[in-house]
Amino acid sequence: MKELPLPRDCQINPMIDGTKQMNILEMRLFWLALDDVRTQLATRGGSCQDGFDALRILPGQVKRIFANGSYLERLASACDLLRSWSIDWQDEDEDDVIYKVFRTIGYQPKDGLTIKFNPSMQPFLLDLYYERPGFEKCSLAQLFQLSSAHAVHLLAWLLQYRRTRRRETLTRYIDVNDLRCLLYIEASQYPLMAEFKRRVLDAPIREINKRTQYRLSYEATKMGRKITGFTFTMDCSDLDASTELEEITMLERTSPR
């Protein structure tokens, strides 16, 4: 397949943008696969240019990661849905092309979980780690702790703009319509701004601030009395990559087949 160029000024990585339609279980599977990419980049370096190995998680470790019984029961069907996940992109000739994200993704109780990205995802994966280095191990582990899809989307969106670990604060503005699109919220949902803020912003942000090392806040921008957008500030000053987090993404592996 012809190399797929990813513009350096692309504001949102299409793989991350594509998660906005996922439920929390599907997103957790995606984050696990992303964390394994990070591990392979750290250990294999340049050899990853030829593609990433499959992530294989043994049955016992799958049960530890997805301890909730309902999650285990839904794991196989979640993999089935993600197997058809695709993203739209324009190639270097500006032709619209549909790319499947995963070459393999499946779960069997006796065999465990297997996930492998399609080779066509290589430029998008490298973009996340080299052009948008916010998805370090600490961030991915904390994303996995969140139970609210809105919380995951908000934090993942901001992490794309977090260029360096030395940067203590990050500020991003987004208008209301773009925020609805980011969080996959229809215009008919939460028509009252007070309800929108309570359900979509306040509750997810409380979860982020409680369960992660990030501290997120926002301010509304108004035109007259109407709220037209929000400015989000993410405080990373307390972020400590050496902090002992529950290592849910340190996975027992079998040898690649």
C-alpha positions in Angstrom: 0.0 0.0 0.0 1.2 3.5 -0.8 2.5 5.5 2.1 -0.2 7.6 3.7 1.0 11.1 4.5 -0.4 12.8 7.6 -0.2 16.6 7.4 1.7 18.1 10.3 -1.0 20.7 10.8 -3.8 18.2 11.1 -5.5 19.4 14.3 -7.2 16.2 15.3 -5.8 12.7 14.7 -8.6 10.9 12.8 -8.1 7.8 15.0 -8.8 9.7 18.1 -11.6 11.6 16.4 -13.1 8.3 15.4 -13.5 7.1 19.1 -16.3 9.7 19.7 -18.9 7.1 18.6 -17.5 4.4 20.9 -18.8 3.2 24.3 -16.4 3.0 27.2 -15.5 -0.6 26.7 -14.6 -0.1 23.0 -12.5 2.8 24.0 -10.7 0.8 26.6 -9.8 -1.8 24.0 -8.4 1.0 21.8 -6.4 2.5 24.6 -4.9 -0.9 25.4 -3.8 -1.3 21.8 -2.3 2.3 21.8 -0.4 1.6 25.0 1.1 -1.5 23.4 2.2 0.7 20.4 4.0 3.0 22.9 5.7 0.0 24.5 6.9 -1.3 21.1 8.2 2.1 20.1 10.2 2.3 23.3 11.7 -1.2 23.0 12.0 -1.7 19.2 12.5 1.8 18.0 13.1 2.1 14.3 12.1 -1.4 13.6 8.5 -0.4 14.2 8.6 1.4 10.9 7.8 -1.9 9.3 4.7 -2.4 11.4 3.6 -3.2 15.0 3.3 -6.7 16.4 0.0 -8.0 17.6 -0.9 -7.5 21.2 -1.8 -10.8 22.9 -3.3 -10.9 26.4 -3.7 -14.2 28.2 -7.1 -15.1 29.6 -6.1 -14.6 33.3 -4.8 -11.2 32.6 -7.9 -10.2 30.6 -10.0 -11.0 33.6 -7.8 -8.8 35.8 -8.0 -5.9 33.4 -11.8 -6.2 32.8 -12.7 -7.3 36.3 -16.3 -6.3 35.9 -18.3 -9.4 34.9 -20.5 -7.4 32.5 -17.4 -6.2 30.7 -16.1 -9.7 30.2 -19.5 -10.8 28.8 -19.5 -7.9 26.3 -15.9 -8.2 25.3 -16.3 -10.5 22.3 -19.1 -8.4 20.8 -17.1 -5.2 21.4 -14.2 -6.7 19.4 -16.7 -7.7 16.7 -17.8 -4.1 16.3 -14.3 -2.7 16.4 -13.3 -5.2 13.6 -15.3 -3.1 11.2 -14.1 0.3 12.5 -12.7 2.4 9.7 -11.7 6.0 9.1 -12.0 8.3 6.1 -8.9 10.1 4.9 -7.6 11.8 1.7 -4.6 10.3 0.1 -1.8 12.3 -1.5 -3.9 12.7 -4.6 -6.8 14.1 -2.4 -8.9 11.1 -3.2 -11.2 9.9 -0.3 -10.1 6.5 0.9 -11.6 4.4 3.7 -9.0 2.6 5.9 -9.8 -0.2 8.3 -8.2 0.4 11.7 -7.6 -3.1 12.9 -6.2 -6.1 11.0 -7.1 -8.4 13.9 -9.1 -7.9 17.0 -10.9 -10.7 18.9 -11.5 -12.3 22.3 -12.0 -15.9 23.2 -12.3 -17.0 26.8 -9.9 -19.9 26.3 -7.4 -18.0 24.2 -7.5 -14.4 25.5 -7.5 -11.1 23.6 -5.6 -10.4 20.4 -5.3 -6.9 18.8 -3.3 -5.8 15.8 -3.5 -2.5 13.9 -3.6 -2.5 10.1 -0.4 -1.3 8.5 -2.3 1.6 7.0 -2.6 3.0 10.5 1.2 3.4 10.8 1.3 7.2 10.0 -1.6 7.9 12.4 0.0 6.0 15.2 3.4 7.6 14.7 1.7 11.0 14.6 0.4 10.4 18.1 3.7 9.6 19.6 6.1 11.8 17.6 4.0 14.9 16.7 1.6 14.8 19.6 3.6 13.4 22.6 0.8 13.7 25.1 -0.1 10.0 25.1 2.7 8.8 27.4 2.3 5.8 29.6 1.0 7.8 32.5 -1.7 9.4 30.4 -3.0 6.2 28.9 -3.1 4.5 32.3 -5.3 7.3 33.6 -7.6 7.4 30.6 -8.3 3.8 31.4 -9.5 4.7 34.8 -12.3 6.9 33.5 -15.9 5.4 33.3 -17.5 8.4 31.5 -17.2 8.5 27.7 -17.4 12.3 27.8 -14.5 12.4 30.3 -12.4 10.2 28.1 -13.1 12.3 25.0 -12.4 15.6 26.7 -9.1 14.4 28.2 -8.0 12.7 25.0 -8.8 15.8 22.9 -6.6 17.9 25.2 -3.8 15.4 25.3 -3.3 15.8 21.5 -2.2 19.3 22.1 0.1 18.6 25.1 3.5 18.7 23.3 6.0 18.3 26.1 6.0 17.1 29.7 7.6 20.3 30.9 4.5 22.3 29.9 2.5 22.7 33.1 -0.7 24.1 31.7 -2.6 23.8 28.5 -5.4 26.1 27.3 -7.7 25.4 24.4 -10.9 27.2 23.2 -13.7 25.3 21.4 -17.1 26.7 20.4 -20.3 25.0 21.4 -21.1 23.3 18.1 -17.6 21.9 17.7 -17.8 20.6 21.3 -21.0 18.9 20.6 -19.4 17.3 17.5 -16.3 16.3 19.6 -18.5 14.6 22.2 -20.9 13.1 19.6 -23.9 15.0 21.1 -26.8 15.8 18.9 -28.2 19.3 18.7 -31.5 18.1 20.2 -29.7 16.7 23.3 -29.4 19.0 26.3 -31.0 22.1 24.7 -30.7 24.0 27.9 -27.2 25.2 28.5 -27.4 24.6 32.3 -28.2 20.9 31.7 -25.5 20.7 29.0 -22.9 22.0 31.4 -24.1 19.8 34.2 -24.2 16.5 32.2 -21.5 17.1 29.6 -18.9 19.2 31.4 -19.3 19.3 35.2 -19.7 15.6 36.0 -17.0 14.4 33.6 -14.6 17.0 34.7 -15.2 16.0 38.4 -14.3 12.5 37.4 -11.1 13.6 35.6 -10.0 15.7 38.6 -10.8 12.8 41.0 -9.3 9.8 39.2 -6.4 11.3 37.3 -3.4 13.5 38.0 -4.7 16.2 35.6 -6.7 19.1 36.8 -9.3 20.4 34.3 -11.4 23.5 34.5 -13.3 25.7 32.0 -14.7 29.1 31.5 -17.7 30.0 29.3 -17.4 32.6 26.5 -20.5 34.7 25.9 -21.9 36.9 23.1 -24.3 39.0 25.0 -26.1 36.5 27.3 -25.6 33.5 25.0 -22.8 31.1 25.7 -20.9 30.5 22.4 -17.9 28.5 23.5 -15.7 27.3 26.3 -12.0 27.7 27.2 -10.6 24.6 28.9 -7.5 24.8 31.0 -5.6 21.6 31.9 -3.1 21.8 34.8 -0.4 19.3 34.5 1.8 20.7 37.3 1.2 17.7 39.6 1.8 15.1 36.9 4.4 12.6 38.0 5.2 9.8 35.6 7.0 7.9 38.4 3.8 7.8 40.5 2.8 4.2 41.2 -0.4 3.8 39.2 -2.3 0.5 39.0 -0.5 -1.1 36.1 -3.5 -2.3 34.2 -1.6 -1.9 31.0 1.4 -3.9 32.0 0.3 -7.0 30.2 1.4 -10.6 30.3 2.2 -11.6 26.7 2.5 -14.7 24.6 5.1 -14.9 21.8 3.9 -13.4 18.5 2.7 -16.1 16.1 
